[in-house]
Amino acid sequence: MRRLTALAAAGTIMALCTAALTASPALAGRGHKWQLVPVRPFTLDAHYCGFRVHVTLPVHKEYAKILKAADGSMTTLTTGALTATFTSLRTGTAITENLSGPGKVTTAPDGSATITEKGHNGLFFLPADAHRFGLPTLTVTTGPVTETVAPNGAITSVSRRGHILVDICTALS
């Protein structure tokens, strides 16, 4: 659970999916070693937007495959279709966004990780990290994004080429 929390703070639904996959059995298969990512609806506390945000996944066909290397590192590949509906629990306003990725998380034996995403992705940052990297706390981006995360879960860098499509907190306000 600590790993799930660290990766959620690190930034992505894709990372949430990866953490859930490594902690849970597969629900279905897509082919050799591909597993449906077991993710359930969740609620983000008011630290992100100033109000709670409920997240559901109306289209959830996101699959992952974990590859283990001899050095003890693991690479999780994620692909498929994923849309998320973000609902303000203050106003009831909701938006649905494509977050299909694809993405890759490489976790080193020490617990540090590099998250690489392409396509449409959801990024989740705690306010201090959002300020540090000049990004909204909750956003949908398109184009390449790379994040590095220390073993303690702290984000050490974010590199983004592409566009911010939606500032989720602003859209829900």
Secondary structure, 3 states (H helix, E strand, C coil): CHHHHHHHHHCEHHHHHHHHHHHCCCCCEEECCEEECCCCCEEECCCCCCCCEEEEEEEEEEEEEEEECCCCCEEEEEEEEEEEEEEECCCCCEEEEECCEEEEEEECCCCCEEEEEEEEEEEECCHHHHHHHCCCCEEEEECCEEEEECCCCCEEEEEECCEEEEEHHHHHC
